[in-house]
Amino acid sequence: MDHLTPEHGHSHEEIARRIGNPPGRGYLRDIVYGAIDGSVTTFAIVAGVAGAGLSPIIIVALGLANVMADGFSMAAGNYSGTKAELDDIRRLRRIEEAHIARHPDGERRELREILKAKGLSGQPLEDAVDQIAQNREAWIAMMIEGEYGLASVDPHPTRAALATFGAFLVAGMIPLLPFLFGLPQAFTVSTWMTMASFFAIGTYKSRWSLSPWWRSGLETLFIGGIAAGLAYFVGTLFHA
């Protein structure tokens, strides 16, 4: 079964449960964002310090500091950004509540236009407007989606932050493992492991894409490889 094939049932109970509990945008963006940044920034430190010819102990110290500090910083930034998004949705809901209370006729006209854009017309359109207008929450949700283009499922700031931090931590540790275990040719091993990590991240995100897994993997590998090469080049400028 390929990733384009629906993997859910269509019984009455399954449909009601799925429609009544929509997943929202999920955490794919947070995971991919955190993983790529974790790999890139940590390997940038590894490549830069190795290019400068410094001790592996310095690589490990700076790399671990980056994984914890930058990972937390990214998670905090994602939390703040997602919370701002949530606050904006709540603000818009308050606005629509006030508009419906003060200008119900105008809001019904807006609702009619939204439903018309979805393909309704004639008496079915008027019936749908009447039905939705009788349910204040459904009316507001329809206005949020149709007028502002926002999803009806609120984002979760804490979960988004944890997803980013976890992905950053896991991916960011990969370039450091050869140095932590004292492997010979640690930088070479780290380079190959990091490139494999980039490719794996791209392959993972292809599950939610129309692109084939190998193209998505190569695209992420290309982006990460450029960042790694730049970091190593800058490091060589300071080689003793």
N, C-alpha and C positions, 0 to 999 in steps of 0.2 A: 504493500500500500504506500503510494507516494504522499508527500506532505501537502498536496493539493486536495487529497481525498478527504471529505468530511469524516470525522471520527466520533460522531455523536448520533444517538438514536433519535427517532422521530415519533415515539409514542406520545400520547397526550401528557402523561406525567413528566416525561423527559423534556418535552418542549416547555411546559409550564415552569419547571424548575430552572431551566436554562434562561428563559426570558425574564423570569422573576429575579434572577441573580446574575446579571450581566457582569463579566469580569473587568470591564473597563480597559484601559490601555495596557494594563499589566506592567511588568518590570523588565521587559526585554531591553528597552532603551537604557535603563539604569545599569543593568548588568553589562551590556556591551560597552557602554561608555566607561564604566569603572574598570573593566578588564583591559581595554585597549590603553587607557591612560596609565594603569598600573604597569603594564608591560613596557610602554614607551618611556615613561619617566624613570623607572628603575634601571632599565637597560641603558638609558642615556647617561645615568650616573656611572654605571659599570663601564660603558664604552669610553666615556670621558676620562675617568680616572685611569683606566687601563691604557688609554692612548697617551696619557701623560706619564706612564711608566711608574705609577705609585704602587705601594704595597697592597696585597690582597686584603689585609686587615682594614685598611682605609676604605676599600671597596665595600666590604661587609658592613662597616660602621655607618657609612653614608647611605648605603642601600637600605639598611634596616630603618634608619631615621626617616628616609623618604617614604618607605612603605607605611609607617605608622602616621607620620605627620601629614604627608600629602593625602594619604587615604582618608584620614579623618577630616582634613580640610575639604576634600571633594564631597564627602558624605554630608558635612555641615552645609556646604553650598547647595547641594541637591535638596537637602531638607528645607532650607530657606526658600529656594526657588519653587519647590512644589507647594510649600505652605502659602507662598504669595499667590500661586495659581489657584489654590483652594480658597483663599480669602477673596480673590477677585470673583470667583464663581458665587460665593455667598453674597457678595455685594450686589452682583447682578440679579440674584434671586430677590433680594430686598427691593431693588428697583422695580422689578416686574410685579412683585406683590403690591407695591404702591400704585403702579400704573393700572393694574387690574381693578384695584379698589376705587381709584379716582376717575379712570377713563375706560370703563368696561366696554363701551361700544367701539372705541378705537382699537382696543386690544383684541376684540373679536374680529375686527377687520384684518389685523395683522395675522391672527391665527388662521383666518380664511386663506390669506395669501400663502402662508407656509404650507397648508394642506393642499392648496391648488398646485404649488410647485412639486408636490409629491405625487401628482397625477390624479387627484380627485376633482370632480366637476359635477355640476347640476345638483340634484337632490341629495345624492350621497355625500357631497361636500357639505351642504347645509346641515345634514344630520350629524356628520362627524364634528362640525364646529359646535353644535348644540351639546353633543355628548361630552366632548372634552371640556367645554366651558363649565359643565356642572361639577367637574372635579378640579378643585383649585391647584392641587399639587401636579396633576397631569398637565394642566394648562401652563403652569410655570415651567415645567420640564420641557414642554414643547416649544415655548418661547426661548428658553435658554439654548436649545439645540438649533432651532430655525432662525432666530434673530441674531445670535452671537456665534453660532457654529461651534458650541462647546458640548462635550459629552455629558450625558445624564448621570454618569457614575463619577463620584468625586475621587480625586487622587488621594493617596495616603502618604503624607510626608515621611513618617518614621520608617515605613517599609521601603520606600524608595531610597532613603538614606542607607539603610542596612544592606539593601541589594547592591548599591554602589560600593560601599565599604568592603563587603565580603568579596565581590568580584575583584576589586583593586588589590586586596590583600593576597588572594590566591594567585592572580596573574603576576602581581608585583614581586612575589617571592621566587618565581621561576628563574629569573636571571641570576639570583644570588645563590641558588643551591650548589652549583659547582664550587664556589668559593667557600661556602659553609662546610662542605664535606672535604675540602682540600684536594680536589681532583687535579690530576696533571692536565696541563693545557686548559686551565679553568675558563679562560676567556673564550677560547674557541668553542668549548662545550656550551658555555653560556649563550654564545651567539646562536648556535644551532637550536638550542632549547627555546630561545626567545622567538626565533623565526617560526619554529613549530607551533609555539603558543599563538602567534599572530594568525597563522593559517587555521589553527583550531578554532579561534574566536570567530573568524570569518565563516568557517564551516558551520559553527553553531548557529549563527544568526541567519544562515540561509534557510533554516527550517521555517522561518517566517517571511521568506522572500520568494519571488518568482525566478530569481537567478539560480543556476545550478550550484551545487555545493563547492565545486572546484573554482568557479569564477569568483564567488564571494570570498573564498579562502585566499585566493591569489590577490584580490583587491586589498584585503586587510593586510596581507603580507607585504604588498608593495608600499602601502602607506607607512606601516611600522618600520619597514626596512629603510625608507628615506630618512625617517627621524633618527634611527639608530646610526646610520651612516654619517649624518650631520654631527651627531654628538661625538662620534669617534674622531671625526676630522678636527673638530674644535679641540678635543683633548690632545691630539698630536701636536698642535701648535704650542703646547706648554710642556712638551717632552724635554726633560733635562738633557 
